[in-house]
């Protein structure tokens, strides 16, 4: 391990950073709304199964790839395989694309946190509805660009600090703080009148349909694809992050234990976020007399419209919960964003090291952030399609008649969806599929098992080999088709 790359200060520091990368907007925003869309309990069950049989296995494999080669993503694939060496590029491409919208969403969190802070200070100022606020934010491109920039400046400063001096430090404070804030919000949410309905929605099989939240349960293949996509986005798989972080891990540590802890922590935070968000949204809807099937639990509106309305409805104390909540989401967003930036930065640092030059971290991080800011500005100005900005392929699919039901998919609606389709929809599942094929069939599971056995006596050779050869590729293929189906509205899984 080259020391100019840096190292984790401690295993706890590494763990908190890995958890920080996993815990992000995916958990706090994606999980609750996807669960809302997919009918509650069935989604939860499938999610957990996938996390154990697919997520845990890939996580372990990626950690082993990183530690074995001591290289970031591109270097690790190069060192391990002839046929698949280019896959590492996918894993640098995805984080770069994801950051184009992740940073914009981070900016939105700062805006909403400031909004609640000022509502707290100037109570009584005319309060607008969440929907009006959201629309006025989106149609103000200059503001959105400025707050995206602010978000990027914060991340840039952390990443400049390096592995132990920046990323580890932030997560050591940020992760415990996030947990405490989440507990505060949960206590408030579940004690609201009507919150029980939201809890039943989450944990009682079949309740979503029975109580009339949704008309009919979605097809199980749809739930599987949604839960699968969510699972590996949430665990930051197939994006080089775990490989990169693994390359800084000490040989004495158990990769099995570390991977297990990350999966468990990430899943717990996702479920906790569900308990914080869904019951509150449902309770507020019931209190306002909204019919159950019209309570919005999906999409960006959940976090920035529905919840903002919940905080407004709480009276003078509402903005305080608003500040806590949006700060919590912001911390989660930062901890993931710095992981994404690190993947790209590590690539350049490793490349410099390979040429025998000491990498200049602050300079590399700065330019990576500038490049991200350039693409993020487009997403920010677009404002989820509010400002009439040209979106690539916007109408192509409709003209080609590709979409089965005549609706052009989310893929085409705005820049955020376009970037999301490119990364989460295609590059990530493809990367994961190819990685499992590489490990299972080219370099063979044993290569990584040898690394996994260093520092761990766990007997999981059979489990690991079987999952990596058969279960993971199958699941990934299904997820890839499912994602394409969702993004392009092909109508395969309906
Ligand atoms: N896992 C993060 C989330 O749940 C997102 C992320 C994806 C972070 C990929 C890093 C890498 O939001």
Boltz pocket constraint, residues with backbone or C-beta under 6 A from the ligand:
constraints:
  - pocket:
      binder: B
      contacts: [[A, 21], [A, 22], [A, 23], [A, 24], [A, 25], [A, 26], [A, 27], [A, 98], [A, 232], [A, 233], [A, 234], [A, 235], [A, 236], [A, 237], [A, 239], [A, 241], [A, 336], [A, 337], [A, 339], [A, 340]]
      max_distance: 6.0
